[in-house]
Amino acid sequence: MLDKQYRAALDEPAPMLGDRSPRQAARTPAGREKLVIWLKFLENRSRNQTDPTDPMATYDFGWLRRELGVENLRR
């Protein structure tokens, strides 16, 4: 379910990305920088789940980084 949600989000505008989709942001150096920040925000939100059995608490965002070509641009 989460994979489906995040796969759809790749083509939806995100305010943190200047109202561009993650796929659009991945096309420019400035967009990739914002994309790394956005992905880190998602990762941090998921790690802060109070219920350790919540699927978000253990969700692996690595595939998103690979899909968008920013796996080596970590912050």
Number of C-alpha atoms within 10 A of each C-alpha: 7 10 13 8 9 13 14 10 14 18 13 15 16 16 10 14 21 12 12 17 19 26 19 18 22 21 12 11 10 11 19 21 17 18 25 22 17 17 19 15 12 13 18 12 12 18 14 11 14 9 10 11 9 11 13 17 17 13 13 12 15 12 12 17 16 11 13 18 14 17 13 9 12 11 8
